[in-house]
Amino acid sequence: MTDGAWAEKLTALIEEERQALLNGDLDSIEKVIERKQELIVQIANTPPNSPDELEPLRLQLRRNQVLYDHALAGLRNVADRLGTLRRLRKSLDTYDAYGQRQSIEDTTENQLERRA
């Protein structure tokens, strides 16, 4: 593979990865990562002539890393929110006449009953 060929392929994969990140398409992201890993192995066999050739790719990869960071932060926020909602379903916070908070916990366990 020539230098220009792998650079073009990697540029296309990085752009495809960016679009998948922007669209939240996790399945596509996984496939792109697999293809990127295969391409990187091929690139290792034909390194670039100069480090300057990698600079545009490095900038694109940094841009995608920012998108990954934001996507991960969003997933963490969703997980935190779901945990909060789960806790809210299991307890009820009220205030007494003196303004003291009281928590009423739901002690019932949800169990699935199987019948024949």
C-alpha distances in whole Angstrom, upper triangle without the diagonal:
4,7,8,6,7,10,11,11,12,15,16,16,18,20,21,22,24,26,26,28,30,31,32,30,29,28,25,24,24,22,19,20,19,15,15,16,13,10,12,12,8,8,11,9,7,10,11,13,16,18,19,15,16,20,19,17,20,23,21,21,25,26,25,27,30,30,29,32,34,33,34,38,38,38,40,43,43,44,46,48,48,49,52,53,53,56,58,58,60,62,64,65,69,71,75,78,77,73,72,69,69,66,67,65,64,65,64,61,59,59,58,61,60,63,63
4,5,5,7,9,10,11,12,14,16,17,18,20,21,23,25,26,27,29,31,32,33,31,31,30,27,26,26,24,21,22,21,18,17,18,16,12,13,14,10,9,12,10,7,9,9,11,14,16,16,13,14,18,17,16,19,21,21,21,24,25,25,27,30,30,30,32,35,34,35,38,39,39,41,44,44,45,47,49,49,51,53,54,55,57,59,60,61,63,65,66,69,72,75,78,78,74,73,70,70,67,68,66,66,67,66,63,61,62,61,64,63,66,66
4,6,6,6,9,10,11,12,14,16,16,18,20,21,23,25,26,27,29,30,31,30,30,29,26,25,25,23,20,20,21,18,16,17,16,12,12,14,11,8,11,11,7,7,6,8,10,12,13,9,11,14,14,13,16,18,18,18,21,22,22,24,27,27,27,30,32,32,33,36,37,37,39,41,42,43,45,47,47,49,51,52,53,55,57,58,59,62,63,64,67,69,73,76,75,71,70,67,68,65,67,64,64,65,65,62,60,61,60,63,63,66,66
4,6,5,6,9,10,10,12,14,15,16,18,20,21,23,24,26,27,29,30,29,29,28,25,24,25,23,20,20,21,18,16,18,17,13,14,16,13,11,14,14,11,11,9,10,12,14,13,9,11,14,13,12,16,17,16,18,21,21,21,24,26,26,27,30,31,31,33,35,36,37,39,41,41,42,45,46,47,49,51,52,53,55,56,57,59,61,63,64,67,69,73,75,75,71,70,67,68,65,66,64,64,65,65,62,60,61,60,63,63,65,66
4,5,5,6,9,10,11,12,14,16,17,18,20,21,23,24,26,27,28,27,27,26,22,22,23,20,17,18,18,15,14,16,14,11,12,14,11,10,14,13,11,12,11,13,15,16,16,12,13,16,15,13,17,19,17,18,21,22,21,23,26,26,26,29,31,30,32,35,35,35,38,40,40,41,44,45,45,47,50,50,51,54,55,56,58,60,62,63,66,68,72,75,74,70,69,66,67,64,65,63,62,63,63,60,58,58,57,60,60,63,63
4,5,5,6,8,10,10,12,14,15,16,18,20,21,22,24,26,26,25,24,24,20,19,20,18,15,15,15,12,11,12,11,7,9,11,8,7,10,11,9,10,9,13,14,15,15,11,11,14,13,11,14,16,15,15,19,20,19,20,24,23,23,26,28,28,29,32,33,33,35,37,37,38,41,42,43,44,47,48,48,51,52,53,55,57,59,60,63,65,69,72,71,68,66,63,64,61,62,60,59,60,60,57,55,56,55,58,57,60,61
4,5,5,6,9,10,10,12,14,15,16,18,20,21,22,24,25,24,24,24,21,19,20,19,15,16,17,14,11,14,14,10,10,13,11,9,12,13,11,10,9,12,13,12,12,8,8,11,10,8,11,13,12,13,16,17,17,19,21,21,22,25,26,26,28,30,31,32,34,36,36,37,40,41,42,44,46,47,48,50,51,52,54,56,58,58,62,64,68,70,70,66,65,62,63,60,61,59,59,60,60,57,55,56,55,58,58,61,62
4,5,5,6,9,10,11,12,14,15,17,18,20,21,23,24,23,23,23,19,19,20,18,15,16,17,14,12,15,15,11,13,15,13,12,15,16,14,14,13,15,16,16,15,11,11,13,11,10,13,15,13,14,17,17,17,19,22,21,22,25,26,26,28,31,31,31,34,36,36,37,40,41,42,44,46,46,47,50,51,52,54,56,58,58,62,64,68,70,70,66,65,62,63,60,61,59,59,60,60,57,55,56,55,58,58,60,61
4,5,5,6,9,10,10,12,14,15,16,18,20,21,22,20,21,20,16,16,17,15,11,13,13,10,9,12,11,8,10,13,11,10,14,15,14,14,14,17,18,18,17,14,13,15,13,11,14,16,13,14,17,17,16,19,21,21,21,24,25,24,26,29,29,30,32,34,34,35,38,39,39,41,44,44,45,48,49,50,52,54,56,57,60,62,66,69,68,65,64,60,61,58,59,57,56,57,57,54,52,53,52,55,54,57,58
4,5,5,6,9,10,10,12,14,15,16,18,20,21,19,19,19,16,14,15,14,10,11,12,9,7,10,10,7,8,12,11,9,13,15,13,13,13,16,17,15,15,12,11,13,11,8,11,13,10,10,14,14,13,15,18,18,18,21,22,22,23,26,27,27,29,31,32,33,35,37,37,39,41,42,43,45,47,48,49,51,53,54,57,60,63,66,66,62,61,58,58,56,56,54,54,55,55,52,50,51,50,53,53,56,57
4,5,5,6,9,10,11,12,14,15,17,18,20,19,19,20,16,15,17,16,12,13,15,12,10,13,14,11,12,15,15,13,16,18,16,16,14,17,17,16,15,12,10,12,9,7,10,11,8,9,13,12,12,15,17,16,17,20,21,21,23,26,26,27,29,31,31,33,35,36,37,39,41,42,43,45,47,48,49,51,53,54,57,59,63,65,65,61,60,57,58,55,56,55,54,56,55,53,51,52,51,54,54,57,58
4,5,5,6,9,10,11,12,14,15,17,18,17,18,17,14,13,15,14,10,12,14,11,10,14,14,12,13,17,16,15,18,20,18,18,17,20,21,20,19,15,14,15,12,10,14,14,11,12,15,14,13,16,18,17,18,21,22,21,23,26,26,26,29,31,31,32,35,36,36,38,40,41,42,44,46,46,48,51,52,53,56,59,62,65,65,61,60,57,58,55,56,54,53,55,54,52,50,50,49,53,52,55,56
4,5,5,6,9,10,10,12,14,15,16,14,15,14,11,10,12,10,7,9,10,8,7,11,11,9,11,14,14,14,17,19,18,18,18,21,21,20,20,17,15,16,14,11,13,14,10,10,14,13,11,14,16,15,15,19,20,18,20,23,23,23,26,28,28,29,32,33,33,35,38,38,39,42,43,44,46,48,50,50,54,56,60,63,62,59,58,54,55,52,53,51,50,52,51,48,46,47,46,49,49,52,53
4,5,5,6,9,10,10,12,14,15,14,15,15,12,10,13,12,8,9,12,10,8,12,13,11,12,16,16,15,17,20,19,18,18,21,20,18,18,15,13,14,11,8,10,10,7,7,10,10,8,11,13,12,12,16,17,16,18,21,21,22,24,26,26,28,30,31,32,34,36,37,38,40,41,42,44,46,48,49,52,54,58,60,60,56,55,52,53,50,51,49,49,51,50,48,46,47,46,50,50,53,54
4,5,5,6,9,10,11,12,14,14,15,16,12,11,14,13,10,12,15,13,11,15,17,15,16,19,19,18,21,23,22,21,20,23,23,21,20,17,15,15,12,10,13,12,8,9,12,10,9,12,14,12,13,17,17,16,19,21,21,22,25,26,26,28,31,31,32,34,36,37,38,40,41,42,44,46,48,49,52,54,58,60,60,56,55,52,53,51,52,50,49,51,51,48,46,47,47,50,50,53,54
4,5,5,6,9,10,11,12,11,12,12,9,8,11,10,7,10,13,11,11,14,15,14,16,19,19,19,22,24,23,23,22,25,25,24,23,20,18,19,16,13,15,15,11,12,15,13,10,14,15,13,14,17,17,16,18,21,21,21,24,25,25,27,29,30,30,33,35,35,36,39,40,41,43,45,46,47,51,53,57,60,59,56,55,52,52,49,50,48,48,49,49,46,44,45,44,47,47,50,51
4,5,5,6,9,10,10,9,10,11,8,6,9,9,6,8,11,10,10,13,15,14,15,18,19,18,21,23,23,22,22,26,25,23,23,20,18,18,16,13,14,14,10,10,12,11,8,10,12,10,10,14,14,13,15,18,18,18,21,22,22,24,26,27,28,30,32,32,33,36,37,38,40,42,44,45,48,50,54,57,57,53,52,49,49,46,47,45,45,46,46,43,41,42,42,45,45,48,49
4,5,5,6,9,10,10,11,13,10,9,12,13,10,11,15,14,13,16,18,17,18,21,22,21,23,26,25,24,23,26,26,23,22,20,18,17,15,13,14,12,9,9,11,8,6,9,10,8,9,12,12,12,14,17,16,17,20,21,21,23,26,26,27,29,31,32,33,35,37,38,40,42,43,44,47,49,53,55,55,51,50,47,48,46,47,45,45,46,46,44,42,43,43,46,47,50,51
4,5,5,6,8,8,11,12,9,9,13,13,11,13,16,15,15,18,20,19,20,23,24,23,26,28,28,27,26,29,29,27,25,23,21,21,18,16,17,16,12,13,15,12,10,13,13,10,12,15,14,13,16,18,17,18,21,22,21,24,26,26,27,30,31,31,33,36,36,37,39,41,43,44,46,49,53,55,55,52,51,48,48,46,47,45,44,46,46,44,42,43,42,45,46,48,50
4,5,5,6,5,7,9,6,6,10,10,9,11,14,14,14,17,19,18,20,23,23,23,26,28,28,27,27,31,30,28,27,25,23,23,20,18,19,18,14,14,16,13,10,13,14,10,11,14,13,11,14,17,15,15,19,20,19,21,24,24,24,27,29,29,30,33,34,34,37,39,40,41,45,47,51,54,54,50,49,46,46,44,44,42,42,43,43,40,38,39,39,42,42,45,46
4,5,5,6,7,10,9,7,11,12,11,12,15,16,15,17,20,20,20,23,25,24,26,29,29,28,28,31,30,27,27,25,22,22,19,17,17,16,13,12,13,11,8,10,10,7,7,10,10,8,11,13,12,13,16,17,17,19,21,22,22,25,26,27,28,31,32,33,35,37,38,39,42,44,48,51,51,47,46,43,44,41,42,40,40,41,41,39,37,38,38,42,42,45,47
4,6,8,10,13,11,10,14,15,14,15,19,19,18,21,23,23,23,26,27,27,29,32,31,30,29,33,31,29,28,26,24,23,20,18,19,17,14,14,15,12,10,12,11,8,10,12,10,9,12,14,12,14,17,17,17,20,22,22,23,25,27,27,29,31,32,33,35,37,38,39,42,44,48,50,50,47,46,43,44,41,42,41,40,42,42,40,38,40,39,43,44,46,48
4,5,9,11,10,10,13,15,14,16,19,19,19,22,24,23,25,28,28,28,31,33,33,32,32,35,34,32,31,29,26,26,23,21,22,20,17,17,18,15,13,15,15,11,12,15,13,10,14,16,13,14,18,18,17,19,22,21,22,25,26,26,28,31,31,32,34,36,37,38,41,44,48,50,50,47,46,43,43,41,41,40,39,41,41,39,36,38,37,40,41,44,45
4,6,9,9,9,11,13,13,14,17,18,18,21,23,23,24,27,28,28,30,33,33,32,32,36,35,32,32,30,27,27,24,22,22,21,18,17,18,16,13,14,14,10,10,13,11,8,11,13,11,11,14,15,14,16,19,19,19,22,23,23,25,27,28,29,31,33,35,36,39,41,45,48,48,45,44,40,41,38,39,37,36,38,37,35,33,34,34,37,38,41,43
4,6,6,6,9,10,11,13,15,16,16,19,21,21,22,25,26,26,29,31,31,31,31,35,34,32,32,30,27,27,25,22,23,22,19,18,19,17,14,16,16,13,12,15,14,11,13,16,14,13,17,18,16,18,21,21,21,24,26,25,26,29,30,31,33,35,37,38,41,44,48,51,51,47,47,43,43,40,41,39,38,39,38,36,34,35,34,37,37,40,41
4,5,5,6,9,10,11,13,14,15,17,19,20,21,23,25,25,27,30,30,30,31,34,34,32,32,30,27,27,25,22,22,22,19,17,19,17,14,15,16,13,11,14,14,10,12,15,13,12,15,17,15,16,20,20,20,22,25,24,25,28,29,29,31,34,36,37,41,44,47,50,50,47,46,42,42,39,39,37,36,37,37,34,32,33,32,35,35,38,40
4,5,5,7,9,10,11,13,14,16,17,19,20,22,24,25,26,29,30,30,31,34,34,32,33,30,27,28,26,23,24,24,21,19,21,20,16,17,19,16,14,17,17,14,15,18,17,15,19,20,19,19,23,23,22,25,27,27,27,30,32,32,33,36,38,40,43,46,50,53,53,50,49,45,45,42,42,39,38,39,38,35,33,33,32,35,35,38,39
4,5,5,6,9,10,11,12,14,16,16,18,20,21,22,24,27,27,27,28,31,32,30,30,27,25,25,23,20,21,21,18,17,19,18,14,16,18,15,14,17,17,14,16,19,18,17,20,22,21,22,25,26,25,27,30,30,30,33,35,35,37,39,41,43,46,49,53,56,56,52,51,48,47,44,45,42,41,42,42,39,37,37,36,39,39,41,43
4,5,5,6,9,10,10,12,14,15,16,19,20,20,22,25,25,25,26,29,29,27,27,25,22,23,21,18,18,19,15,14,16,15,11,13,15,12,10,14,15,12,13,17,16,15,18,20,19,20,23,24,24,26,29,29,29,32,34,34,36,38,40,42,45,48,51,54,54,51,49,46,46,43,44,41,41,42,41,38,36,37,36,40,40,43,44
4,6,5,6,9,10,11,13,14,15,17,19,20,21,24,25,25,26,30,30,28,29,26,23,25,23,20,20,21,18,16,18,18,14,15,17,15,12,16,17,14,14,18,18,16,19,21,20,21,24,25,24,26,29,29,29,32,34,34,36,38,41,42,46,48,52,55,55,52,50,47,46,43,44,41,40,41,40,37,35,36,35,38,38,41,42
4,5,5,6,9,10,11,13,14,16,17,18,20,22,23,24,25,29,29,28,28,26,23,24,23,19,21,22,18,17,19,19,15,17,19,17,15,19,20,17,18,22,21,20,23,25,24,24,28,29,28,30,33,33,33,36,37,37,39,42,44,46,49,52,55,59,59,55,54,50,50,47,47,45,43,44,43,40,38,38,37,40,40,43,43
4,5,5,6,9,10,10,12,14,15,16,18,20,21,21,22,26,26,24,25,22,19,21,19,15,17,18,15,13,16,16,12,14,17,15,13,17,18,16,17,21,21,20,23,25,24,25,28,29,29,31,34,34,34,37,39,39,41,43,45,47,50,53,56,59,59,56,54,51,51,48,48,46,45,46,46,43,41,41,40,43,43,46,47
4,5,5,6,9,10,10,13,14,15,16,19,20,20,21,25,25,23,24,22,19,20,19,15,16,17,15,12,15,15,12,13,16,14,12,16,18,16,16,20,20,19,21,24,24,24,27,29,28,30,33,33,33,36,38,38,40,42,44,46,49,52,55,58,58,54,53,50,50,47,47,45,44,45,45,42,40,40,40,43,43,46,47
4,5,5,6,9,10,11,13,14,16,18,19,20,22,25,26,24,26,23,20,22,21,18,19,20,18,15,18,19,16,16,20,18,16,19,21,19,19,23,23,22,24,27,26,26,29,31,30,32,35,35,35,38,40,40,41,44,46,48,51,54,58,61,60,57,55,52,52,49,49,46,46,46,46,42,41,41,40,43,42,45,46
4,5,5,6,9,10,11,12,14,16,17,18,19,23,24,23,24,21,18,21,19,16,18,19,17,15,18,19,16,17,20,19,17,21,23,21,21,25,25,24,27,29,29,29,32,34,33,35,38,38,38,41,43,43,44,47,49,51,54,57,60,64,63,60,58,55,55,52,52,50,49,50,49,46,44,44,43,46,45,48,49
4,5,5,6,9,10,10,12,15,15,15,17,20,21,19,20,18,15,17,16,12,14,16,14,12,15,16,13,14,18,17,15,19,21,19,20,23,24,23,26,28,28,29,31,33,33,35,37,38,38,41,43,43,45,47,49,50,54,56,60,63,62,59,57,54,54,51,52,50,49,50,50,47,45,45,44,48,47,50,51
4,5,5,6,9,10,11,13,15,15,17,21,21,20,22,19,16,19,19,15,16,18,16,14,17,18,16,16,19,19,17,20,22,21,21,24,25,24,26,29,29,29,32,34,33,35,38,39,38,41,43,44,45,47,49,50,54,57,60,63,63,59,57,54,54,51,52,49,49,49,49,46,45,45,44,47,47,50,50
4,5,5,7,9,10,12,13,15,17,20,22,21,23,20,18,21,20,16,18,21,18,16,20,21,18,19,23,22,20,23,26,24,24,28,29,27,29,32,32,32,35,37,36,38,41,41,41,44,46,46,47,50,52,54,57,60,63,67,66,63,61,58,57,55,55,52,52,52,52,48,47,47,46,49,48,51,51
4,5,5,6,9,10,11,12,14,17,19,18,19,16,14,17,17,13,15,18,16,15,18,19,17,18,22,21,20,23,26,24,25,28,29,28,31,33,33,33,36,38,38,39,42,43,43,45,48,48,49,52,54,55,59,61,65,68,67,64,62,59,59,56,57,54,54,54,54,51,49,49,49,51,51,54,54
4,5,5,6,9,10,10,12,16,17,16,17,15,13,16,16,12,13,17,15,13,17,18,17,17,21,21,19,22,25,24,24,27,29,28,30,33,33,33,36,38,38,39,41,43,43,45,47,48,49,51,54,54,58,60,64,67,66,63,61,58,58,55,56,54,53,54,54,51,49,50,49,52,52,55,56
4,5,5,7,9,10,13,17,18,18,20,18,16,19,19,16,17,20,19,17,20,22,20,20,24,24,22,25,28,27,27,30,31,30,32,35,35,35,38,40,40,41,44,45,45,47,49,50,51,53,55,56,60,62,66,69,68,65,63,60,60,57,58,55,55,55,55,52,50,50,50,52,52,55,56
4,5,5,7,9,12,15,17,17,19,16,15,19,19,16,18,21,19,18,21,23,21,22,26,26,24,27,30,29,29,32,34,33,35,38,38,38,40,42,42,43,46,47,47,50,52,52,53,56,58,59,63,65,69,72,71,68,66,63,63,60,61,58,58,58,58,55,53,53,52,55,54,57,58
4,5,5,6,8,12,13,13,15,13,12,15,16,13,14,18,17,16,19,21,20,20,24,24,23,26,29,28,28,31,33,32,34,37,37,38,40,42,42,43,46,47,48,50,52,53,54,56,58,59,62,65,68,71,70,67,65,62,63,60,61,58,58,59,59,56,54,54,54,57,56,59,60
4,6,6,9,12,14,14,16,14,13,17,18,15,16,19,19,17,20,23,21,22,25,26,25,27,30,29,29,32,34,33,35,38,38,38,41,43,43,44,47,48,48,50,52,53,54,56,59,59,63,65,69,72,71,67,65,62,63,60,61,59,58,59,59,56,55,55,54,57,57,60,60
4,6,10,12,15,15,18,16,15,19,20,18,19,22,22,21,24,26,25,25,29,29,28,30,33,33,33,36,37,37,38,41,42,42,44,46,46,47,50,51,51,53,56,56,57,60,62,63,66,69,72,75,74,71,69,66,66,63,64,62,61,62,62,59,57,57,57,59,59,62,62
4,7,9,12,13,15,13,13,17,18,16,17,21,21,20,23,25,24,25,28,29,28,30,33,33,33,36,38,37,39,42,42,43,45,47,47,48,51,52,53,55,57,58,59,61,63,64,67,69,73,76,75,72,70,67,67,65,66,63,63,64,64,61,59,59,59,62,61,64,65
4,7,9,9,12,10,10,14,15,14,15,18,19,18,20,23,22,23,26,27,26,29,31,31,32,34,36,36,38,40,41,41,44,46,46,47,50,51,52,53,56,57,58,60,62,62,66,68,71,74,73,70,68,65,66,63,64,62,62,63,63,60,59,59,59,62,62,65,65
4,5,7,9,7,8,11,13,12,13,16,17,17,19,21,22,22,25,27,26,28,31,31,32,34,36,36,38,40,42,42,44,46,47,48,50,52,52,54,56,57,59,60,62,63,66,68,72,74,73,70,68,65,66,64,65,63,63,64,64,61,60,61,60,64,63,66,67
4,7,9,7,10,13,14,14,16,18,19,20,22,24,25,25,28,29,30,31,34,34,35,37,39,40,41,44,45,45,47,49,50,51,53,55,56,57,59,61,62,64,66,66,69,71,74,77,76,72,71,68,69,67,68,66,67,68,68,65,64,64,64,67,67,70,71
4,5,6,8,10,13,13,13,16,18,18,20,22,23,24,26,28,28,30,32,33,34,36,38,38,40,42,43,44,46,48,49,50,52,54,54,56,58,59,61,62,64,64,67,69,72,75,74,70,69,66,67,65,67,65,65,66,67,64,63,64,64,67,67,70,71
4,5,6,7,10,11,10,13,15,15,16,19,20,20,23,25,25,26,29,30,30,32,34,35,36,38,40,41,42,44,46,47,48,50,51,53,55,56,57,59,61,60,64,65,69,71,70,66,65,63,64,62,63,62,62,63,64,61,60,61,61,64,65,68,69
4,5,5,8,10,10,12,14,15,16,18,20,20,22,24,25,26,28,30,31,32,34,35,37,38,40,41,43,44,46,47,49,50,52,53,55,56,58,59,61,61,64,65,69,71,70,66,65,63,64,62,64,62,63,64,64,62,61,62,62,65,66,69,70
4,6,7,8,9,11,13,14,16,17,19,20,22,23,24,26,28,29,30,32,34,35,36,38,39,40,42,44,45,46,48,50,51,53,54,56,57,59,60,60,64,65,69,71,70,67,66,63,64,62,63,62,62,63,63,61,60,61,60,64,64,67,68
4,6,5,6,9,10,10,12,14,15,16,19,20,21,22,25,25,26,28,30,31,32,34,36,37,38,40,42,43,45,46,47,49,51,52,54,55,57,57,60,62,65,68,67,63,62,59,60,58,60,58,58,60,60,57,56,57,57,60,61,64,65
4,5,5,6,9,10,11,12,14,15,17,19,20,21,23,24,26,27,29,30,32,33,35,36,37,39,41,42,44,45,47,48,50,51,53,54,56,56,59,60,64,66,65,61,60,58,59,57,59,57,58,59,60,57,56,57,57,61,61,64,66
4,5,5,6,9,10,11,13,14,16,17,19,20,22,23,25,26,28,29,31,32,34,35,37,38,39,41,43,44,45,47,48,50,52,53,55,55,58,59,63,65,64,61,60,57,58,56,58,56,57,58,59,56,55,56,56,60,60,63,64
4,5,5,6,9,10,11,12,14,15,16,18,20,21,22,24,26,27,28,30,31,33,34,36,37,39,41,42,43,45,46,48,49,51,53,53,56,58,62,64,63,60,59,56,57,55,56,54,54,56,56,54,52,53,53,56,57,60,61
4,5,5,6,9,10,10,13,14,15,16,19,20,21,23,24,25,27,29,30,31,33,35,36,37,39,41,42,43,45,47,48,49,51,51,54,56,59,62,61,57,56,54,55,52,54,52,53,54,55,52,51,52,52,56,56,60,61
4,5,5,6,9,10,11,13,14,15,17,19,20,21,23,25,26,27,29,31,32,33,35,36,38,39,41,42,44,46,47,49,50,50,53,54,58,60,59,56,55,52,53,51,53,52,52,54,54,52,51,52,53,56,57,60,62
4,5,5,6,9,10,11,12,14,16,17,18,20,21,23,25,26,27,29,30,32,33,35,36,38,39,41,42,44,46,47,48,49,52,53,57,60,59,55,54,51,53,50,52,50,51,52,52,50,49,50,50,54,54,57,59
4,5,5,6,9,10,10,12,14,15,16,18,20,21,22,24,26,27,28,30,31,33,34,36,37,39,40,42,43,45,47,47,50,52,56,58,57,54,53,50,51,48,50,48,48,50,50,48,47,48,48,51,52,55,56
4,5,5,6,9,10,10,13,14,15,17,19,20,21,23,25,26,27,29,30,32,33,35,36,38,39,41,42,44,45,45,48,50,53,56,55,51,50,47,49,47,48,47,47,49,49,47,46,48,48,52,52,56,57
4,5,5,7,9,10,11,13,15,16,17,19,20,22,23,25,26,27,29,31,32,33,35,37,38,40,41,43,44,44,47,49,52,55,54,50,49,47,48,46,47,46,46,48,49,47,45,47,47,51,52,55,57
4,5,5,6,9,10,10,12,14,15,16,18,20,21,22,24,26,27,29,30,31,33,35,36,38,39,41,42,43,46,48,51,54,53,50,49,46,47,44,46,44,44,46,46,44,43,44,44,48,48,51,53
4,5,5,6,9,10,10,12,14,15,16,18,20,21,22,24,26,27,29,30,31,33,35,36,38,39,41,41,44,46,49,52,51,48,46,44,45,42,44,42,43,44,45,42,41,43,43,47,47,51,53
4,5,5,6,9,10,11,12,14,15,17,19,20,21,23,24,26,27,29,30,32,33,35,37,38,39,39,42,44,47,50,49,45,44,41,43,41,42,41,41,43,44,42,41,43,43,47,48,51,53
4,5,5,6,9,10,10,12,14,15,17,18,20,21,23,24,26,27,29,30,31,33,35,36,38,38,41,43,47,49,48,45,44,41,42,40,41,40,40,42,42,40,39,41,41,44,45,49,51
4,5,5,6,9,10,10,12,14,15,16,18,20,21,22,24,26,27,29,30,32,33,35,36,37,40,42,46,49,48,44,43,40,41,38,40,38,38,40,40,38,37,38,38,42,43,46,48
4,5,5,6,9,10,11,12,14,15,16,18,20,21,23,24,26,27,29,30,32,33,35,35,38,40,43,46,45,42,40,37,38,36,38,36,37,38,39,37,36,38,39,42,44,47,49
4,5,5,6,9,10,10,12,14,15,16,18,20,21,23,24,26,27,29,31,32,33,33,36,38,41,44,43,40,39,36,37,35,36,35,36,38,38,36,35,37,38,42,43,46,49
4,5,5,6,9,10,11,12,14,15,17,18,20,21,23,24,26,27,29,31,32,32,36,38,42,44,44,40,39,36,37,34,36,34,34,36,36,34,33,35,35,39,40,43,45
4,5,5,6,9,10,11,12,14,15,16,18,20,21,23,24,26,27,29,31,31,34,37,40,43,42,39,38,34,35,32,34,32,32,34,34,32,31,33,34,37,38,42,44
4,5,5,6,9,10,10,12,14,15,16,18,20,21,22,25,26,27,28,29,32,34,37,40,39,36,35,32,32,30,32,30,31,33,34,32,31,33,34,38,39,43,45
4,5,5,6,9,10,11,12,14,15,16,18,20,21,23,25,26,27,28,31,33,37,39,39,35,34,31,32,30,31,29,30,32,32,31,30,32,32,36,38,41,43
4,5,5,6,9,10,11,12,14,15,16,18,20,21,23,25,26,27,30,33,37,40,39,36,34,31,31,29,30,28,28,30,30,28,27,29,29,33,34,38,40
4,5,5,6,9,10,10,12,14,15,17,18,20,21,23,24,25,28,31,34,37,37,33,32,28,29,26,28,26,26,28,29,27,26,28,29,33,35,38,41
4,5,5,6,9,10,10,12,14,15,16,18,20,21,22,23,26,28,32,35,34,31,29,26,27,25,26,25,25,27,28,27,26,29,30,34,35,39,42
4,5,5,6,9,10,10,12,14,15,17,19,20,22,22,26,28,32,35,35,31,30,27,27,24,25,24,24,26,26,25,24,26,27,30,32,36,38
4,5,5,6,9,10,10,12,14,15,17,19,21,22,25,28,31,35,35,31,30,26,26,23,24,22,22,23,24,22,21,24,25,28,30,34,36
4,5,5,6,9,10,11,12,14,16,17,18,19,22,25,28,31,31,28,26,23,23,20,21,20,20,22,23,22,22,25,26,30,32,36,38
4,5,5,6,9,10,10,12,14,15,17,17,21,23,27,30,30,27,25,22,22,19,20,19,19,22,23,22,21,24,25,29,31,35,38
4,5,5,6,9,10,11,13,14,16,18,21,24,28,31,31,28,27,23,22,19,20,18,18,20,20,19,18,20,22,25,28,31,34
4,5,5,6,9,10,11,13,15,16,20,23,26,29,30,26,24,21,20,17,18,16,16,18,18,17,17,20,22,25,28,31,34
4,5,5,6,9,10,11,12,13,17,19,23,26,26,23,21,18,17,15,16,14,15,17,19,18,18,21,23,27,30,33,36
4,5,5,6,9,10,11,13,17,20,23,26,27,24,22,19,18,15,15,14,14,17,17,17,16,19,21,25,27,30,34
4,5,5,7,9,12,14,17,21,24,27,28,25,23,19,18,15,14,12,12,14,14,13,13,16,18,22,24,28,31
4,5,5,6,9,11,14,18,21,24,25,22,20,16,15,11,11,9,10,12,14,14,14,18,20,23,27,30,33
4,5,5,7,9,12,15,19,22,23,20,18,15,13,10,10,10,10,13,14,15,15,19,21,24,28,31,34
4,6,8,11,14,18,20,24,25,22,21,17,15,12,11,9,8,11,12,12,12,16,18,21,24,27,31
4,7,10,14,17,20,23,24,22,20,16,14,10,9,6,5,8,9,10,11,14,17,20,24,27,30
4,7,10,13,16,20,20,18,16,12,10,7,5,4,6,9,11,13,14,18,21,24,27,30,33
4,6,10,13,16,18,15,14,10,8,6,5,7,8,12,14,16,17,21,24,26,30,32,36
4,7,10,14,14,12,10,7,6,4,6,9,11,14,17,19,21,24,27,30,33,36,40
4,7,10,11,9,8,6,5,6,8,11,14,17,19,22,23,27,30,32,36,38,42
4,7,8,5,5,4,6,9,11,14,17,20,22,25,27,31,34,36,40,42,46
4,5,5,6,7,7,10,12,16,19,21,24,27,29,32,35,37,41,43,47
4,6,7,10,11,14,16,20,22,25,27,30,32,36,39,41,45,47,50
4,6,9,11,15,17,20,23,26,29,32,34,37,40,43,46,49,52
4,6,9,13,15,19,22,24,27,30,32,36,39,41,45,47,51
4,6,10,13,16,20,22,25,27,30,33,37,39,43,45,49
4,7,10,13,16,19,22,24,26,30,33,36,39,42,45
4,7,10,13,15,18,21,23,27,30,32,36,39,42
4,6,10,12,15,18,20,23,27,29,33,35,39
4,7,9,12,15,17,21,24,26,30,32,36
4,6,9,11,14,17,21,23,27,29,33
4,6,8,10,14,17,19,23,26,29
4,6,10,12,16,18,21,24,28
4,7,9,13,14,18,20,24
4,6,10,12,15,18,22
4,7,9,13,16,19
4,6,10,13,16
4,6,10,13
4,6,10
4,7
4
